[in-house]
């Protein structure tokens, strides 16, 4: 199943969500993460008790909710170089809590990096509101995106000539005088790496933001300055994942199988590891039958993600060396789980898979869009919301459009739902350009809600990946 689950795991937003509707139509298994606090190991490897976890997790989510409210209401006055971590430190100091609790909550909040695919000290407080999602919470797609991908693939390939394994290297789209100008018909020239050219009336670029950031020269003539600035300003995250499957879920005791189990486990900046990298995992043994399996799904970002991708980048994923490298690295974490015995075969992984998006050209060398701080002296005035709107608008005068999670409605950025809605919106605008009835823009579907009206899910992890 690894080939189907190395991509997204979650559906974000339970109201007016076309991906959720499709999942229900196809009978996919959806799981609400149980309201059970994560199990947490502190920096010296001690398992925190429930009271400690609830206190620190509660403080973390209370401050995050406060930060979202502040970002929504005061975005215009927040300095562009103020980070979410800065806000955390300020609010924790205001609470006058013990130093040990202060430092532990700061370690808890590092897990925010697994939401955005980047470090919390780079998360913009000014544009934190762009991280809000469609109302209603998040669900884990226990049956994976396989059925959804199959349905979309079948619908498209039955109607369209899809040229797979074909790399586009340039797009020539001269400005036109309008849709009534016959000279502009089939005027866009797309060239592939094999130097094969094709002519089109319209082109919708769904390349990831990370690819656009490295390939603006692929567009001829150069993109309008506003689009180039938008591509430059927006940041691209690098979330990575590792799946380790064991012969059995050794971490579950016989007497615990009927009790609610935490879905997540966190290791807080462990001092007993060489680099003190914090990490968290999801227990896929907690998925509903028949989708439950003895797998630990590790989420990571930043230096840890770069290290893991470096370790496996030259190894064959089916080789014993690949499994050994990943097993040996994560052993310093999973060996702390309940019931671990170093000599037991049940406690040694039998299969492994690591994503490697930040080294994948066709993933844009990363995962999805995030919203980082900026330096006014170096970067000038940065308006990330306006940058997204510019990309969403595209260059209709050149019959060149952009779609993808980076052009989605604000409440769906960085998600599969957002990618769907962005394509739907572009399709409707193209139809209207030709005088066809296309309905409302995709931005209005899925809810471009008023600021401050989107709930932030408490507890657990609603990862956008």
DRENDO-1510 file (C-alpha; in Angstrom, 1 decimal, always signed):
<recs>
REC; n; res; u; v; w
REC; 1; UNK; +0.0; +0.0; +0.0 .
REC; 2; UNK; +3.0; +2.3; +0.4 .
REC; 3; UNK; +2.9; +3.5; -3.2 .
REC; 4; UNK; -0.6; +4.9; -2.5 .
REC; 5; UNK; +0.0; +6.4; +0.9 .
REC; 6; UNK; +3.3; +8.3; +0.5 .
REC; 7; UNK; +1.2; +11.3; -0.6 .
REC; 8; UNK; -1.6; +13.0; +1.3 .
REC; 9; UNK; -3.1; +11.3; +4.4 .
REC; 10; UNK; -5.7; +13.9; +5.4 .
REC; 11; UNK; -8.9; +15.6; +4.2 .
REC; 12; UNK; -9.1; +19.1; +5.6 .
REC; 13; UNK; -12.5; +20.6; +6.2 .
REC; 14; UNK; -15.8; +18.8; +6.5 .
REC; 15; UNK; -18.1; +21.4; +5.0 .
REC; 16; UNK; -18.6; +22.0; +1.3 .
REC; 17; UNK; -15.5; +19.9; +0.5 .
REC; 18; UNK; -15.6; +18.2; -2.9 .
REC; 19; UNK; -12.8; +15.8; -1.9 .
REC; 20; UNK; -14.8; +14.7; +1.1 .
REC; 21; UNK; -17.9; +14.3; -1.0 .
REC; 22; UNK; -15.9; +12.1; -3.5 .
REC; 23; UNK; -14.4; +10.0; -0.7 .
REC; 24; UNK; -17.9; +9.3; +0.8 .
REC; 25; UNK; -19.3; +8.5; -2.7 .
REC; 26; UNK; -16.5; +5.9; -3.2 .
REC; 27; UNK; -17.0; +4.4; +0.2 .
REC; 28; UNK; -13.6; +5.4; +1.6 .
REC; 29; UNK; -12.8; +4.8; +5.2 .
REC; 30; UNK; -12.6; +8.1; +7.1 .
REC; 31; UNK; -11.3; +8.4; +10.6 .
REC; 32; UNK; -11.8; +11.2; +13.1 .
REC; 33; UNK; -8.7; +11.3; +15.3 .
REC; 34; UNK; -9.8; +10.3; +18.8 .
REC; 35; UNK; -9.8; +13.0; +21.4 .
REC; 36; UNK; -6.9; +11.3; +23.3 .
REC; 37; UNK; -3.8; +13.4; +24.1 .
REC; 38; UNK; -0.6; +12.2; +22.3 .
REC; 39; UNK; +1.8; +10.1; +24.3 .
REC; 40; UNK; +4.9; +12.2; +24.8 .
REC; 41; UNK; +8.5; +11.5; +25.7 .
REC; 42; UNK; +10.5; +14.4; +27.1 .
REC; 43; UNK; +14.1; +15.4; +26.3 .
REC; 44; UNK; +15.6; +12.7; +28.5 .
REC; 45; UNK; +13.3; +10.0; +27.3 .
REC; 46; UNK; +10.8; +9.9; +30.1 .
REC; 47; UNK; +7.1; +9.3; +29.2 .
REC; 48; UNK; +5.1; +12.3; +30.5 .
REC; 49; UNK; +2.0; +11.5; +32.5 .
REC; 50; UNK; -1.5; +12.4; +31.2 .
REC; 51; UNK; -1.7; +15.5; +33.4 .
REC; 52; UNK; +1.6; +16.9; +32.0 .
REC; 53; UNK; +0.6; +16.2; +28.4 .
REC; 54; UNK; -2.8; +17.8; +28.8 .
REC; 55; UNK; -1.4; +20.9; +30.5 .
REC; 56; UNK; +1.3; +21.5; +27.9 .
REC; 57; UNK; -0.8; +20.5; +24.9 .
REC; 58; UNK; -3.7; +22.7; +26.2 .
REC; 59; UNK; -1.4; +25.7; +26.6 .
REC; 60; UNK; +0.0; +25.1; +23.1 .
REC; 61; UNK; -3.4; +25.0; +21.4 .
REC; 62; UNK; -4.7; +27.9; +23.4 .
REC; 63; UNK; -1.8; +30.1; +22.2 .
REC; 64; UNK; -2.2; +28.9; +18.6 .
REC; 65; UNK; -5.9; +29.8; +18.7 .
REC; 66; UNK; -5.0; +33.2; +20.2 .
REC; 67; UNK; -2.3; +33.6; +17.5 .
REC; 68; UNK; -4.9; +32.9; +14.7 .
REC; 69; UNK; -7.3; +35.4; +16.2 .
REC; 70; UNK; -4.5; +38.0; +16.5 .
REC; 71; UNK; -3.3; +37.4; +12.9 .
REC; 72; UNK; -6.9; +37.7; +11.6 .
REC; 73; UNK; -7.6; +41.0; +13.4 .
REC; 74; UNK; -4.2; +42.7; +13.5 .
REC; 75; UNK; -2.4; +41.5; +10.3 .
REC; 76; UNK; -1.9; +45.0; +9.0 .
REC; 77; UNK; +0.0; +46.1; +12.1 .
REC; 78; UNK; +2.1; +42.9; +12.7 .
REC; 79; UNK; +5.7; +43.3; +11.6 .
REC; 80; UNK; +6.5; +41.0; +8.6 .
REC; 81; UNK; +9.5; +39.6; +10.5 .
REC; 82; UNK; +7.6; +38.5; +13.6 .
REC; 83; UNK; +7.2; +34.7; +13.8 .
REC; 84; UNK; +4.8; +32.4; +15.5 .
REC; 85; UNK; +7.6; +31.3; +17.8 .
REC; 86; UNK; +8.0; +35.0; +18.9 .
REC; 87; UNK; +4.3; +35.0; +19.7 .
REC; 88; UNK; +4.6; +31.8; +21.7 .
REC; 89; UNK; +7.5; +33.2; +23.8 .
REC; 90; UNK; +5.6; +36.4; +24.5 .
REC; 91; UNK; +2.4; +34.7; +25.6 .
REC; 92; UNK; +4.2; +32.2; +27.7 .
REC; 93; UNK; +6.1; +35.0; +29.5 .
REC; 94; UNK; +2.8; +36.8; +30.2 .
REC; 95; UNK; +1.5; +33.7; +31.9 .
REC; 96; UNK; +4.3; +33.7; +34.4 .
REC; 97; UNK; +4.5; +29.9; +34.4 .
REC; 98; UNK; +7.4; +27.8; +35.9 .
REC; 99; UNK; +10.5; +27.8; +33.8 .
REC; 100; UNK; +10.3; +24.0; +33.3 .
REC; 101; UNK; +6.7; +24.3; +31.9 .
REC; 102; UNK; +7.8; +27.3; +29.8 .
REC; 103; UNK; +10.6; +25.3; +28.1 .
REC; 104; UNK; +8.5; +22.2; +27.7 .
REC; 105; UNK; +5.6; +24.0; +25.9 .
REC; 106; UNK; +8.2; +25.6; +23.6 .
REC; 107; UNK; +9.3; +22.1; +22.7 .
REC; 108; UNK; +5.7; +21.0; +22.2 .
REC; 109; UNK; +5.1; +23.9; +19.8 .
REC; 110; UNK; +7.9; +22.7; +17.5 .
REC; 111; UNK; +5.4; +20.2; +16.2 .
REC; 112; UNK; +3.7; +23.1; +14.3 .
REC; 113; UNK; +6.5; +22.6; +11.8 .
REC; 114; UNK; +4.8; +19.3; +10.7 .
REC; 115; UNK; +1.7; +21.3; +9.7 .
REC; 116; UNK; +3.6; +23.7; +7.5 .
REC; 117; UNK; +6.6; +21.7; +6.4 .
REC; 118; UNK; +9.0; +24.2; +7.9 .
REC; 119; UNK; +10.4; +25.5; +11.2 .
REC; 120; UNK; +8.1; +27.5; +13.6 .
REC; 121; UNK; +10.6; +30.3; +13.8 .
REC; 122; UNK; +10.0; +30.9; +10.1 .
REC; 123; UNK; +6.2; +30.8; +10.3 .
REC; 124; UNK; +4.9; +34.4; +9.7 .
REC; 125; UNK; +2.6; +35.6; +12.4 .
REC; 126; UNK; +1.3; +38.3; +10.1 .
REC; 127; UNK; +0.1; +35.7; +7.6 .
REC; 128; UNK; -0.7; +32.9; +10.0 .
REC; 129; UNK; -4.4; +33.4; +9.1 .
REC; 130; UNK; -3.6; +31.9; +5.7 .
REC; 131; UNK; -3.1; +28.6; +7.4 .
REC; 132; UNK; -6.7; +28.3; +8.5 .
REC; 133; UNK; -8.7; +25.6; +6.8 .
REC; 134; UNK; -12.3; +25.0; +5.8 .
REC; 135; UNK; -14.5; +24.7; +8.9 .
REC; 136; UNK; -15.4; +21.3; +10.4 .
REC; 137; UNK; -12.1; +19.7; +11.4 .
REC; 138; UNK; -10.0; +17.1; +9.6 .
REC; 139; UNK; -10.2; +13.4; +8.9 .
REC; 140; UNK; -7.6; +10.8; +8.3 .
REC; 141; UNK; -8.2; +8.9; +5.0 .
REC; 142; UNK; -7.6; +5.4; +6.4 .
REC; 143; UNK; -8.2; +3.7; +3.0 .
REC; 144; UNK; -5.7; +6.1; +1.4 .
REC; 145; UNK; -6.3; +8.2; -1.7 .
REC; 146; UNK; -6.2; +5.2; -4.0 .
REC; 147; UNK; -9.9; +5.2; -5.0 .
REC; 148; UNK; -10.0; +8.9; -5.4 .
REC; 149; UNK; -6.9; +8.9; -7.6 .
REC; 150; UNK; -8.3; +6.0; -9.7 .
REC; 151; UNK; -11.6; +7.8; -10.2 .
REC; 152; UNK; -10.0; +11.0; -11.2 .
REC; 153; UNK; -7.5; +9.2; -13.5 .
REC; 154; UNK; -10.3; +7.2; -15.2 .
REC; 155; UNK; -12.5; +10.3; -15.7 .
REC; 156; UNK; -9.6; +12.2; -17.3 .
REC; 157; UNK; -8.0; +9.5; -19.5 .
REC; 158; UNK; -11.3; +8.4; -20.9 .
REC; 159; UNK; -11.9; +11.9; -22.4 .
REC; 160; UNK; -8.4; +13.4; -22.9 .
REC; 161; UNK; -5.1; +12.5; -24.6 .
REC; 162; UNK; -2.8; +12.5; -21.6 .
REC; 163; UNK; +0.9; +12.4; -22.5 .
REC; 164; UNK; +2.6; +10.9; -19.5 .
REC; 165; UNK; +6.4; +10.9; -18.9 .
REC; 166; UNK; +6.6; +14.1; -21.0 .
REC; 167; UNK; +8.5; +16.9; -19.5 .
REC; 168; UNK; +7.6; +20.5; -20.6 .
REC; 169; UNK; +10.6; +22.8; -20.8 .
REC; 170; UNK; +9.1; +26.0; -22.2 .
REC; 171; UNK; +5.8; +27.8; -22.7 .
REC; 172; UNK; +5.6; +30.6; -25.3 .
REC; 173; UNK; +2.5; +32.7; -24.8 .
REC; 174; UNK; +2.5; +36.1; -26.5 .
REC; 175; UNK; +0.0; +38.7; -25.4 .
REC; 176; UNK; -3.2; +38.7; -27.5 .
REC; 177; UNK; -5.6; +41.4; -28.5 .
REC; 178; UNK; -8.5; +39.5; -27.0 .
REC; 179; UNK; -10.6; +36.4; -27.7 .
REC; 180; UNK; -12.0; +37.9; -30.9 .
REC; 181; UNK; -8.5; +38.1; -32.5 .
REC; 182; UNK; -8.2; +35.1; -34.9 .
REC; 183; UNK; -4.4; +35.5; -34.9 .
REC; 184; UNK; -4.3; +34.2; -31.3 .
REC; 185; UNK; -5.9; +30.9; -32.0 .
REC; 186; UNK; -3.5; +28.0; -31.2 .
REC; 187; UNK; -0.9; +30.7; -30.5 .
REC; 188; UNK; +0.6; +29.2; -27.3 .
REC; 189; UNK; +3.6; +26.9; -28.0 .
REC; 190; UNK; +4.5; +24.2; -25.5 .
REC; 191; UNK; +7.9; +22.6; -26.0 .
REC; 192; UNK; +9.0; +19.3; -24.3 .
REC; 193; UNK; +12.4; +18.1; -23.4 .
REC; 194; UNK; +12.5; +16.0; -26.6 .
REC; 195; UNK; +12.1; +19.3; -28.5 .
REC; 196; UNK; +8.5; +18.4; -29.6 .
REC; 197; UNK; +6.2; +21.4; -29.9 .
REC; 198; UNK; +2.4; +21.6; -29.6 .
REC; 199; UNK; +0.1; +24.5; -30.1 .
REC; 200; UNK; -2.8; +25.4; -27.8 .
REC; 201; UNK; -5.5; +28.0; -27.3 .
REC; 202; UNK; -5.1; +28.0; -23.5 .
REC; 203; UNK; -2.6; +26.6; -21.1 .
REC; 204; UNK; -3.2; +25.9; -17.4 .
REC; 205; UNK; +0.0; +25.4; -15.5 .
REC; 206; UNK; -0.5; +23.0; -12.6 .
REC; 207; UNK; +3.3; +22.7; -11.8 .
REC; 208; UNK; +4.0; +23.0; -8.1 .
REC; 209; UNK; +5.1; +26.3; -6.7 .
REC; 210; UNK; +8.6; +24.9; -6.0 .
REC; 211; UNK; +9.0; +24.2; -9.7 .
REC; 212; UNK; +7.8; +27.6; -10.7 .
REC; 213; UNK; +10.3; +29.2; -8.3 .
REC; 214; UNK; +13.2; +27.5; -10.2 .
REC; 215; UNK; +11.8; +27.8; -13.7 .
REC; 216; UNK; +10.4; +31.2; -14.4 .
REC; 217; UNK; +12.7; +31.3; -17.4 .
REC; 218; UNK; +10.6; +28.6; -19.0 .
REC; 219; UNK; +8.0; +31.2; -19.9 .
REC; 220; UNK; +8.5; +33.3; -23.0 .
REC; 221; UNK; +8.2; +36.2; -23.0 .
REC; 222; UNK; +9.0; +36.6; -19.3 .
REC; 223; UNK; +6.1; +36.5; -16.9 .
REC; 224; UNK; +4.4; +39.8; -15.9 .
REC; 225; UNK; +6.4; +41.4; -13.0 .
REC; 226; UNK; +3.5; +40.9; -10.6 .
REC; 227; UNK; +3.5; +37.1; -11.2 .
REC; 228; UNK; +7.3; +36.9; -10.9 .
REC; 229; UNK; +7.2; +38.8; -7.6 .
REC; 230; UNK; +4.4; +36.5; -6.3 .
REC; 231; UNK; +6.4; +33.3; -7.1 .
REC; 232; UNK; +9.4; +34.8; -5.4 .
REC; 233; UNK; +7.6; +35.8; -2.3 .
REC; 234; UNK; +5.7; +32.7; -1.5 .
REC; 235; UNK; +7.6; +29.9; +0.3 .
REC; 236; UNK; +7.5; +26.2; -0.4 .
REC; 237; UNK; +7.6; +23.7; +2.5 .
REC; 238; UNK; +9.5; +20.4; +2.8 .
REC; 239; UNK; +7.5; +18.0; +4.9 .
REC; 240; UNK; +8.7; +14.4; +4.6 .
REC; 241; UNK; +7.4; +11.1; +6.0 .
REC; 242; UNK; +8.8; +7.7; +6.9 .
REC; 243; UNK; +6.7; +4.6; +7.2 .
REC; 244; UNK; +8.1; +1.7; +9.4 .
REC; 245; UNK; +6.0; -1.5; +9.4 .
REC; 246; UNK; +6.7; -4.1; +12.1 .
REC; 247; UNK; +5.6; -7.8; +12.2 .
REC; 248; UNK; +3.1; -6.7; +14.9 .
REC; 249; UNK; +2.1; -3.6; +16.8 .
REC; 250; UNK; +4.3; -4.3; +19.8 .
REC; 251; UNK; +3.5; -1.0; +21.4 .
REC; 252; UNK; -0.1; -2.1; +22.2 .
REC; 253; UNK; -0.4; -4.2; +25.3 .
REC; 254; UNK; -3.0; -7.0; +25.3 .
REC; 255; UNK; -5.1; -5.3; +28.0 .
REC; 256; UNK; -5.1; -2.0; +26.1 .
REC; 257; UNK; -6.5; -3.2; +22.8 .
REC; 258; UNK; -10.1; -2.3; +23.7 .
REC; 259; UNK; -9.2; +1.0; +25.3 .
REC; 260; UNK; -8.9; +4.3; +23.4 .
REC; 261; UNK; -5.3; +4.6; +22.1 .
REC; 262; UNK; -3.5; +7.8; +21.3 .
REC; 263; UNK; -3.1; +8.3; +17.6 .
REC; 264; UNK; +0.1; +10.3; +17.9 .
REC; 265; UNK; +3.4; +10.1; +19.8 .
REC; 266; UNK; +5.9; +12.9; +20.2 .
REC; 267; UNK; +9.6; +12.9; +21.2 .
REC; 268; UNK; +10.6; +16.4; +22.5 .
REC; 269; UNK; +14.1; +17.5; +21.4 .
REC; 270; UNK; +15.7; +14.3; +22.7 .
REC; 271; UNK; +19.1; +15.0; +24.3 .
REC; 272; UNK; +19.9; +11.3; +24.0 .
REC; 273; UNK; +20.2; +11.6; +20.2 .
REC; 274; UNK; +23.1; +13.2; +18.4 .
REC; 275; UNK; +21.2; +16.1; +16.9 .
REC; 276; UNK; +18.3; +16.5; +19.4 .
REC; 277; UNK; +15.8; +16.4; +16.6 .
REC; 278; UNK; +12.2; +16.3; +17.8 .
REC; 279; UNK; +9.8; +14.1; +15.8 .
REC; 280; UNK; +6.3; +12.7; +16.0 .
REC; 281; UNK; +4.6; +9.7; +14.6 .
REC; 282; UNK; +1.1; +8.4; +14.0 .
REC; 283; UNK; +0.1; +4.9; +15.1 .
REC; 284; UNK; -1.5; +3.4; +12.0 .
REC; 285; UNK; -2.4; +0.4; +14.2 .
REC; 286; UNK; -5.2; +2.7; +15.5 .
REC; 287; UNK; -6.9; +2.9; +12.1 .
REC; 288; UNK; -10.2; +1.2; +11.8 .
REC; 289; UNK; -10.3; -2.4; +10.5 .
REC; 290; UNK; -9.5; -3.6; +7.9 .
REC; 291; UNK; -7.1; -0.7; +7.4 .
REC; 292; UNK; -5.2; -1.0; +10.6 .
REC; 293; UNK; -1.7; -2.2; +10.3 .
REC; 294; UNK; +1.4; -2.3; +12.5 .
REC; 295; UNK; +3.0; +0.8; +11.1 .
REC; 296; UNK; +4.6; +3.9; +12.6 .
REC; 297; UNK; +4.2; +6.9; +10.3 .
REC; 298; UNK; +6.8; +9.6; +11.2 .
REC; 299; UNK; +6.3; +13.2; +10.1 .
REC; 300; UNK; +9.3; +15.5; +9.9 .
REC; 301; UNK; +10.5; +18.8; +8.5 .
REC; 302; UNK; +13.6; +21.0; +8.5 .
REC; 303; UNK; +17.1; +19.6; +9.3 .
REC; 304; UNK; +15.7; +16.2; +10.2 .
REC; 305; UNK; +13.9; +15.8; +6.9 .
REC; 306; UNK; +17.0; +16.9; +5.0 .
REC; 307; UNK; +19.1; +14.4; +6.9 .
REC; 308; UNK; +16.7; +11.5; +6.2 .
REC; 309; UNK; +16.4; +12.2; +2.5 .
REC; 310; UNK; +20.2; +12.4; +2.3 .
REC; 311; UNK; +20.5; +9.0; +4.0 .
REC; 312; UNK; +18.3; +7.2; +1.5 .
REC; 313; UNK; +18.7; +9.3; -1.7 .
REC; 314; UNK; +21.2; +6.8; -3.3 .
REC; 315; UNK; +19.7; +3.6; -2.0 .
REC; 316; UNK; +17.2; +1.3; -3.7 .
REC; 317; UNK; +14.0; +1.3; -1.7 .
REC; 318; UNK; +13.7; -2.5; -2.1 .
REC; 319; UNK; +17.2; -3.1; -0.8 .
REC; 320; UNK; +18.1; -4.5; +2.6 .
REC; 321; UNK; +20.4; -1.5; +3.1 .
REC; 322; UNK; +17.5; +0.9; +2.7 .
REC; 323; UNK; +15.5; -0.8; +5.5 .
REC; 324; UNK; +18.6; -1.1; +7.7 .
REC; 325; UNK; +19.4; +2.6; +7.4 .
REC; 326; UNK; +15.9; +3.8; +8.3 .
REC; 327; UNK; +15.4; +1.2; +11.0 .
REC; 328; UNK; +18.8; +2.1; +12.7 .
REC; 329; UNK; +18.1; +5.8; +12.6 .
REC; 330; UNK; +14.6; +5.7; +14.1 .
REC; 331; UNK; +15.4; +3.0; +16.6 .
REC; 332; UNK; +16.6; +5.8; +18.9 .
REC; 333; UNK; +12.9; +6.8; +19.0 .
REC; 334; UNK; +10.7; +3.7; +18.7 .
REC; 335; UNK; +12.9; +1.8; +21.2 .
REC; 336; UNK; +11.3; +3.9; +23.9 .
REC; 337; UNK; +7.8; +2.7; +23.1 .
REC; 338; UNK; +6.0; +0.4; +25.5 .
REC; 339; UNK; +6.9; -3.3; +25.3 .
REC; 340; UNK; +10.0; -2.8; +23.1 .
REC; 341; UNK; +12.5; -5.6; +23.4 .
REC; 342; UNK; +15.8; -5.3; +21.5 .
REC; 343; UNK; +15.9; -9.1; +20.9 .
REC; 344; UNK; +12.3; -9.6; +19.8 .
REC; 345; UNK; +11.7; -9.9; +16.0 .
REC; 346; UNK; +8.4; -8.2; +16.5 .
REC; 347; UNK; +10.3; -5.0; +17.5 .
REC; 348; UNK; +12.4; -4.8; +14.3 .
REC; 349; UNK; +10.8; -3.2; +11.2 .
REC; 350; UNK; +10.1; -5.5; +8.3 .
REC; 351; UNK; +9.3; -2.8; +5.7 .
REC; 352; UNK; +10.2; +0.9; +5.3 .
REC; 353; UNK; +9.4; +3.8; +3.0 .
REC; 354; UNK; +10.7; +7.4; +3.1 .
REC; 355; UNK; +9.4; +10.2; +0.9 .
REC; 356; UNK; +12.0; +12.3; -0.8 .
REC; 357; UNK; +9.9; +15.2; -2.1 .
REC; 358; UNK; +12.6; +17.9; -1.6 .
REC; 359; UNK; +14.8; +16.1; -4.1 .
REC; 360; UNK; +12.0; +15.4; -6.6 .
REC; 361; UNK; +11.8; +17.9; -9.5 .
REC; 362; UNK; +8.2; +16.9; -10.2 .
REC; 363; UNK; +7.1; +17.6; -6.7 .
REC; 364; UNK; +8.8; +21.0; -6.9 .
REC; 365; UNK; +11.6; +20.0; -4.6 .
REC; 366; UNK; +9.2; +20.1; -1.6 .
REC; 367; UNK; +5.7; +19.5; -0.4 .
REC; 368; UNK; +3.3; +22.5; -0.4 .
REC; 369; UNK; +3.1; +26.2; +0.1 .
REC; 370; UNK; +3.7; +27.9; +3.5 .
REC; 371; UNK; +3.9; +31.5; +4.7 .
REC; 372; UNK; +7.2; +32.6; +6.1 .
REC; 373; UNK; +8.5; +35.8; +7.7 .
REC; 374; UNK; +10.2; +38.4; +5.5 .
REC; 375; UNK; +12.9; +41.1; +6.1 .
REC; 376; UNK; +11.5; +44.5; +5.0 .
REC; 377; UNK; +15.0; +45.8; +4.3 .
REC; 378; UNK; +16.0; +42.9; +2.1 .
REC; 379; UNK; +12.7; +41.8; +0.6 .
REC; 380; UNK; +10.8; +45.1; +0.5 .
REC; 381; UNK; +7.0; +45.1; +1.0 .
REC; 382; UNK; +5.7; +41.5; +0.9 .
REC; 383; UNK; +1.9; +40.9; +0.7 .
REC; 384; UNK; +1.4; +37.2; +0.6 .
REC; 385; UNK; -2.3; +37.3; +0.3 .
REC; 386; UNK; -2.0; +39.6; -2.7 .
REC; 387; UNK; +0.6; +37.3; -4.2 .
REC; 388; UNK; -1.7; +34.3; -4.0 .
REC; 389; UNK; -4.5; +36.4; -5.7 .
REC; 390; UNK; -2.1; +37.4; -8.4 .
REC; 391; UNK; -1.2; +33.7; -9.2 .
REC; 392; UNK; -4.9; +32.8; -9.0 .
REC; 393; UNK; -5.6; +35.5; -11.6 .
REC; 394; UNK; -2.8; +34.3; -13.9 .
REC; 395; UNK; -2.1; +36.0; -17.2 .
REC; 396; UNK; -5.4; +35.8; -19.1 .
REC; 397; UNK; -4.2; +38.3; -21.6 .
REC; 398; UNK; -1.7; +35.6; -22.6 .
REC; 399; UNK; -4.2; +32.8; -22.2 .
REC; 400; UNK; -1.9; +31.5; -19.5 .
REC; 401; UNK; -3.4; +30.3; -16.2 .
REC; 402; UNK; -2.2; +28.8; -13.0 .
REC; 403; UNK; -3.8; +26.1; -10.8 .
REC; 404; UNK; -2.7; +24.1; -7.8 .
REC; 405; UNK; -2.7; +24.3; -4.0 .
REC; 406; UNK; -0.7; +27.5; -4.2 .
REC; 407; UNK; -3.6; +29.3; -6.0 .
REC; 408; UNK; -6.4; +27.9; -3.9 .
REC; 409; UNK; -9.0; +29.7; -1.9 .
REC; 410; UNK; -7.4; +31.1; +1.3 .
REC; 411; UNK; -9.1; +28.4; +3.4 .
REC; 412; UNK; -7.8; +25.6; +1.3 .
REC; 413; UNK; -4.2; +26.5; +0.6 .
REC; 414; UNK; -1.7; +23.6; +0.8 .
REC; 415; UNK; -4.4; +20.9; +0.5 .
REC; 416; UNK; -5.7; +18.4; -2.0 .
REC; 417; UNK; -9.1; +20.2; -1.7 .
REC; 418; UNK; -7.5; +23.5; -2.6 .
REC; 419; UNK; -5.8; +22.0; -5.7 .
REC; 420; UNK; -9.2; +20.7; -6.8 .
REC; 421; UNK; -11.0; +24.0; -6.2 .
REC; 422; UNK; -8.3; +26.0; -7.9 .
REC; 423; UNK; -8.6; +23.9; -11.1 .
REC; 424; UNK; -12.4; +24.2; -11.0 .
REC; 425; UNK; -12.1; +28.0; -10.6 .
REC; 426; UNK; -9.7; +28.3; -13.6 .
REC; 427; UNK; -11.9; +26.1; -15.8 .
REC; 428; UNK; -14.9; +28.3; -15.0 .
REC; 429; UNK; -13.0; +31.5; -15.8 .
REC; 430; UNK; -11.9; +30.1; -19.2 .
REC; 431; UNK; -15.4; +29.1; -20.0 .
REC; 432; UNK; -16.6; +32.6; -19.3 .
REC; 433; UNK; -13.8; +34.1; -21.4 .
REC; 434; UNK; -15.4; +32.1; -24.3 .
REC; 435; UNK; -18.9; +33.3; -23.4 .
REC; 436; UNK; -19.9; +30.0; -21.9 .
REC; 437; UNK; -21.9; +29.6; -18.7 .
REC; 438; UNK; -19.4; +28.4; -16.1 .
REC; 439; UNK; -21.2; +29.3; -12.9 .
REC; 440; UNK; -19.4; +31.0; -9.9 .
REC; 441; UNK; -15.7; +31.0; -9.4 .
REC; 442; UNK; -14.1; +28.1; -7.6 .
REC; 443; UNK; -13.0; +30.5; -4.9 .
REC; 444; UNK; -16.6; +30.7; -3.8 .
REC; 445; UNK; -16.9; +27.0; -3.3 .
REC; 446; UNK; -15.4; +25.4; -0.3 .
REC; 447; UNK; -16.0; +28.6; +1.6 .
REC; 448; UNK; -14.0; +31.8; +1.3 .
REC; 449; UNK; -15.3; +32.7; +4.7 .
REC; 450; UNK; -15.0; +35.9; +6.5 .
REC; 451; UNK; -11.8; +36.3; +8.5 .
REC; 452; UNK; -12.2; +34.9; +12.1 .
REC; 453; UNK; -14.9; +32.5; +11.1 .
REC; 454; UNK; -12.8; +29.4; +10.5 .
REC; 455; UNK; -12.2; +27.1; +13.5 .
REC; 456; UNK; -8.8; +25.8; +14.4 .
REC; 457; UNK; -9.0; +22.1; +15.4 .
REC; 458; UNK; -7.6; +21.5; +18.9 .
REC; 459; UNK; -5.4; +18.6; +19.7 .
REC; 460; UNK; -4.0; +15.9; +17.5 .
REC; 461; UNK; -2.3; +16.9; +14.3 .
REC; 462; UNK; -4.1; +18.0; +11.1 .
REC; 463; UNK; -1.2; +17.6; +8.8 .
REC; 464; UNK; -1.5; +19.2; +5.4 .
REC; 465; UNK; +0.1; +16.3; +3.6 .
</recs>
